Amino acid sequence: MVGFLLILLLGSGQPFSWECPDSIQPGETFSLLISCSEAGCAGISAGRVPVSQGLTLLGTSSSTSISTISTPSGRQLTQVVVLEMVYSASLTPGVQAIGPIQLNLHGIGSYTMDEITLVIESSSSVSTSSTSTFPQPTEDVWLAGDLHDPGGRIYPGTRLSIDYYVYSRVEVENVTYWWEAPELGAILDIETIPDSNWESIDSKHDSITRSLLARIEMAPAAAGSLLAAGFRADITGTDYNRWGKVSEWTIESTPIVLPVFPFPDNPPVNWDETLLDSVSVRIQQLPAPPGQGGELSLRVTCLGPGSIYMHESPPLTIQGNATLTEADQGVADNKKWWDFILEPEETGLCILGPDSVVWLDRNSYTYQTEVVEPCTLEVSVIPWADRVIELDTVNSKGSPLCWVTIGVVGVLGMTVLFGTAARKKDKRLASVTSASDLDELLSGLESELSKMLTGKKEYLGYEELDEFLNKCDADSFLSRRILRFWRDLEQSLSDREITGEAFEKLKNNADELLDKLREDLNSNDEKE
């Protein structure tokens, strides 16, 4: 006989009572009832309840009952709010525990309910029953569903996963199973498992094996009570009964009923019925491979337990004439990420965001908003020019005019070469602010970076600049900007047709980068 504990805690200042059996049979389904009759209590809810390994939460539900009593002074109304938690016991005897439980009596306050202990009795005290509609674990074979913890309240659209097992105390030859559609819900995915994965779950008093048959993922379609997918099976054993026939069973799983809550009132306008636990979103620029220019790549990372529900990247707004193209995505270290390539169509500033992600938090039962901070990027488009060089056809011996032309061009080339070398020597001493063309700007940038990073003026190329920036422990993001600007400036030399406004902007950018690098190096010196 199952004994019940009924403990009233009103005398200790806690305005609730609870009711739970003190002993249960192996595999039995039982309920923990928490009730409150205090005036002003609009409902009872609980956070995630810790339980020992021998117990499995099947679902929770709440109800409110109102009764009237006629007294000489008039009619008296009494309201009782009840929270029910349904559990399933394992087949192993022993002492189990539920709690402690953090309760929220809506309209009254929050309270802590102490841990509850109960005992799963040994299988020797189990009595068989042949008239039960649903097979009990005292029979030779039975089915059971194992609900994965949904991690909060269940709303329409919440993804639920249930593992269906067949248990047996005898040798099984064959298992044929099928399922029925859930009521007030839809099946999202079914993974069938071969029935050859039998595993032993031996106890001291009984030998039981089980096999995972299927894993079903479903979601409720509306608020109410979700009846999970029903599971049925035809099982054939290896033993023969007294009439010489092979043992056979047709069984079905115990129904799993789950409460589905309606969405809270006043949802945000931009909420798209996303259900998350919690999530944070960040945007970062990916570093280009060393020594290469490459495209500007971005990564959008979603962290937190709610990220498992995110099948697509959060929408991103772009201010500026540019486009985003998704390049890759993946999951790592409980994070989901998406990589994008930013393709600017004109030189200037490009701003991603600010944006927001709105979801219904199934733990706090409120709508939450995560702001995606804006990311400002300075992009440059490398100008390209198409030139067609036409050459006159000449005979194989060449003409006197051709040889004269080659001689004149050679003399002019030598003159230009020596003159350019002389000018480069002077330009190497020029500064960024005094540069009058692209050659002087690159020479001035090289001179000032060399003096800043090495203490003296010497030759700097792209690879040398990258190496010196790493040695000086410069800020990584600033280093990538300087290297990118250097590469863009080198490639701009191939096209001399640049407007005065664009040239002044390049000078200002170079001067700004030098100032920021100078500040970064000074801050590193102060830290040392």
N, C-alpha and C positions, 0 to 999 in steps of 0.2 A: 504494500500500500504506500503510495507516494505521500509523504508528509509535506505540509506547506507551512512556511514561516510567514507570519503577518506581523510586521514590526511597525508600530506607530511612533513616529519621531516628533510628534507635535509638542510633546512635553519638553523636549530638549531645544525648542526654539526653531526647528526646521519644519516648515509648513507643508510637508509631503509625507506620504507613506509608501511602502513598497511591499510587494508580494512575490515570492519565488519558492519553488520546491527546494527542500533541503536534500533530497535524494532522487535520483532518476535512473532509468534503465539504460543499458548500452543502446545507442542509436536513437534514443527517444527525442522527440521534439517538444520543447517546453517554452513557457513565456515568463518574462520578468515584467511585472506591471508596476508602474510608478504613477501615483495619483495625487491630486491636490484638490481640496474643496474650499480653499481660501477665496474670499471675495476679491475680485480684481485680477485673478489669474486667467489669462487668455489662452494659455497653451503651455506645453512642456516640450523642451528639446534638449538634446544631449550632444556633446562633442563626440569625438572618436573614442569608443569605449574599449579599454584593454581587456582581453580575455585570455585564459590559458589555452594551450594547444589542443586540449580535448574538447573544445567548444567551437562552434561555427555560427556566426550571425547569419540568419536567413533573411531578416528584414525587420523593419520597424513600422509602426502605425500609431496614430493618435486619434482620440475620440473625446467627445464632450457629451455628458448626460445631464439632464435637468429634471429634478423631481419636485413635487409640491406636497406640503404637509399642511393640513387645516388645523389651526390652533384657535383657542378662544379669542386671541387678539387679531386673528385674520389668517390669511394664507401665507405660508413661508416657502420661498423658493430656495432650492439648494442645487448648486452647479458643481459637478465633479469632472475634472479634466484628467484623462488617462493617457500615458505613453506606454505602448507595448513593444517590447523587444523579443523577437522570436529566435530561439537558438536550437541547434541540433547537437546532440552529444555524440562523442566518438564511441567506438566499440571497446575501448580499453578502460577497465575499471580504475578508479582512483579519485583523489580530491581535486576539484577544479575551482577556479575563481573568476569572478566578474568584477571589474572596477579597479580602483575607485572611479566614480562617474561624476563629471562636471555637468550639473543640471542648470538649465536656464528656465525659471518660472516666469514667463512673459507677463510683465506688468507688476511683478513682485521683486524679483532679484535673482542672483546666481548663488548656488549652493553646491557643496561637495558631499556626495553620497559615499559612504565607506564601502570597502570591498566586501563582496558577498562570496561565501564559500558553499559548495555543494558537493555531493558525492555521487559518482557513477558506480552503481552497484555491480557486483560480479555477475557474470552471465549465468551462474548456477541458479540464481533466484528468478530467472526470466521464465515466464509461463508462455506456452505457445497458444496461438489463436488461429483457428481455421476459418473464422467467419468474417475476418476483417476485409474490407473492400480493397485496401492497399496493403501489399505485402509488408510485413514488419521485419526488422533485422534478426528476429528469432528464427526465421525460415532459412532454408538451405541457400537460396539465391535471392537477391533483391537489387534494386536500382536506387541510386541516390545522386542528387545534383549538388555540386560544390560551388557556391556563388563566390566569386572574387569580390573582395571588399570594394564597393563603388567609391569610397573615399569622400562621402558627403551625402547630402540629400539627393534624392532621385527626382529629376525633372524630365519633362518630355524632351527626348533627344539624348539623354544620358546613355553612354555606351556601357552595357552590362555584359559580363562574360561568365558563363557557367560551364563547369566541367561535369560531364555525366559519366559515372562509374557503374560497373556491374560488380557486385560482391558475391562471393560464393564460399560455402563451407565444404563443397564436394567438387569432384573432378568434372569439368565442363568440356563437352566435345565441340559445341557450335553455339554461336550467338548471332541471332538476326535481329536487328533493331531498326526502329524508325521513330520519327518525332512528329508532333503536331504543332501548328502555328500558335504563337502566344496570343492571348486575348488582351486587347488594348495595347498592342505592340507589334513590332516587325522584326524579323530576323535579318541581321546585316551580313553575317558571315557564318559558315559552318565548316569546321575542320574535322573530318572523320579520321579516326585512328584505327589501325588494324587491331583485331582482338587478340593479338599474340603478345601483348605487353603486360602479362600477368605479373603481379608483385605480391609478396607475402607481407601481411601485417599481423603476424602472430602475436598472440597475447598469452598470458600464463594459463588460461583456462580454455582457450579455443584457438583453432587454426583457421584463418580467413585469408583469402587472396582476393585481389581486385584487379580490374583491367579498365583503363580509360577508353571509353567508346567514342566520344565526340566532344568537341569544344564549340559551343554555340555563343555567338555574339549577337545581342539584340538591343533594341532601344524602345522605350515606351512612346506611344504616339500621342497620348493625351493624359491629363491629370486623372487620378483615380487609383484603382488597384490593378496592378499588372500581374496577370497570371502567366508565369514563365512557360516556355515551350514544354509541352508534355512529352515524356519519353517512355517508349514501350519496347519490349523485347520478347522474342521467343528463344528459349534456351533449351538445349539438349545436353543431358549428362551422359556419363559413361557407365553408370550403374543401371541395373534392372530392378524393377519393382517386383512385388510378390506375384504378379500375373505374367511375368516374363517380358514386360515391355520396357523400353528405354525410358528413363526418367525425363520428363518434359515439364517446362514451366512457361506460362505466359504472364508476364509481370509488367508493372508500370511504376514510374517514380512517384514519390509523394509530391503533391502540388507545391510549388513555390510561389507565394503571393507577396508582392512588394508594393509598398505605398508610393505613389507618384504625386508629387506636390505641384500645385499650379505655380506659374511664374509670379513673382512679386509684382505689385502694382507699380505704375509710373516708370516703365523702362525708359532709358535714354533714347533719344531719337535715332542715333547712329548704331544702336544695338542690333546685331543680325542674328540673335538667338544663339550666340556662342556661349558654351558652358565650359568654364575653366575652374581650376582650384586657385591658382595664382600664377602669374607670369610676368616677366620683365623682358623688355626688348631693347637692344642696343645696336648701333650701326658703327662700323669701324672700316677704315680704309686698309686694304691689304697691301703689304709692301711689295714693290716690284722686285723681280729677281736681281741680284747684284750685277752691276755692269750692264743692265738693259733698261731700255725705256719702257716699252710695253704699254698696254691700256691701263686706265684707272679702274681698279677693281674694288668692290665694296662687299662687305659681309653683314648680313642681318642675322642676329643671333637671338633666339628665344630661349629663356631659361625658366625653371620652375616646374612644379608638377603638372600645371595646366598645359604645358607645351605639347603633351602627348595628343591633345585634341586638335592641334594646329596642323592641318594638312597643306596649307598654303601660306606663303609669306604674308605678313601684314601689308596692307596697301601703303605705298609711299608716294607722297606728292613731290614734285620737282619744280622749283622756281629757277628758271633759266632755260636757254635753248639747248636741251640735251635729252637723250633717251636712255632708259635703263633696259638692259637685256639680261634675263636670267641665264646664268652659265652653269651652275651646279647647286646641289643641295645634299644634305646628309644629316645623320644623327650621331652624336658622340658625347660621352660623359653627361648623359641626361640633358643634352641640349639639342635643339634643332637649329640648323643654319641654312641660309640661302646665299649664294654668291651672285653678284650682278656685275656687269661691265657698264661703266658710264661712258657714253659716246657723245661728247660735246659737238655742237655744230658751229659754235663761235667762241672766241676767247672772252673770258670774263668769269664772274662768280656764278656758281651753281649751288643751290641750297636744297637739301633733302629734308623734308619735314617743315615744321613740326606736325606730327600726326598723333593719333590716339587709338588704342585698342580697348574696346569695351566688352565686358563679359559679365556673366552672372556667377558669382562666387558661391559654390555649393556648400561651403563650410560656414560662411558668415550670413548666407541667405540675402545678400545685398549685391547690387550692381557695382562693379569696380571699373576703374579707368586707369590705364597705364599710358603715360605720355611718352611718345618717342621723340627724344630731344633732337633739335635740328642739327644737321651736319653741313657746315659751310666749306666748300671746296673752290679753289681757284684753278681754272682749267684753261689750257691754251691749245688752239688749233694750229697745227703745223701747216704753213702755206705751201702749196705745190704749184709749180708752173710747168706747162708742157711746151717744150721748144723742139722745133724740127730743124735739123742741120742738113743743108743740101750741099753736096759736093759735085763739082763739075767732073765729068768723065774725061780722063786723059789716056793717051796711049801708053804702052808699056815702057817706051824709052823716055817719055816725058818731053816737054817743050822747053826752049830756052827761057820763056817767060815764067814757066813754073819754077825753074831752078832759081831764077832771080827773086821771085816772090818768096821762096823758102829761105833764101839768104837774108832778105830784108826782115822777114818775120823772126828769124833767129836772132838777129842783132837787136831788134826791138824787145824780144823776149828776155835777152840777157840784161838789157837796160832796166826793164820793168822789174826783173828778179832782184837785181842789186838795189834798186830804189825801194822795193817793198821791204827787203831785209833791213835797210836802214830805217825806214819808217816804223817797222815792228819794234825795233830796239827802243825808239822813242815812245811808241805807244805802250810798251810794257810798263813804262813809268807813269802812265796816265791813270786817273782814278775813274770810278764809275760815274760820278756826278759831272765830270768834265768831258765825258766821251761824246763824240760828235757823229759816230757811225757804229755799226755793229762790230767791226774789228776792234775799235778802241774800247767798246763796252766789254767785250769778252776779255781783252787784255787787261783792262782795269779790274774786272772781277777776279781774274786769275791772280793778279798782283796782290790785291787786298786779301783774298782768301789765303794765299800762300804766307803772307806776313802774319795773318791772324792765327793760322794753324801750326806753322813751323817756326815762326819768329824771323824769317828772312824771305826775301823774294827769290823764288826759284820756279822752274817749270812745273805746271800742274796739268795733268790730263784727267779724264773722267775717272779712270781706275785709281790714280793717285789721290784724287780728291775723296773718293769713297773710302780709301784706306785711312787717310788722315782724319776724316770725320769719325770713323770708328775708334781710332786711337785716342781721340780727344773726348770720347764718351759723350758726343753731342746728342741732343734729343733726336730720337729715331724718326719721328714725324717731320721735324724740321730738316733733318738730313735728307729725307726722301724728297722734300720740296726743293732743296738746293740742287740735288742731283738732277731732278726732273727739269728745273729751270736751265741748268747748264746744258743738258741734252737738247732742249728746245732751242736754246740760243745758238748752239753749234749747227743745228739743222736749218735755222733761219738764215745762216750765212750763205746758203745755197741760193737764196732768193734775195737779191739786192733791192727789189721793189717793195719797200716798206714805207708806210705813211709816217709823217712826223708825229702824229698823235700816238700811233702804235709804238714808235721808238721811245717816246717819252714814258709810255707806260712800262716798257721793258726796263728802262733806267730806274723808275720808281720801284718796281718789283725787286730789282737787284739790290738797291739801297736798303729796302725794307728787310730783305733776307739777311744782309750783312749785319744790320742793327740787331735783329733777333738772335743771330748766331753769337754776336759779341755779348749780349745779355746772358745767353745760355752758358757760354764759357766762363763768364765772370761768376755766375751763380755756382758753377761746379768748383771753381777755385775757393769760394767762400766756404763751401761744405767741407772741403779738405782741410 
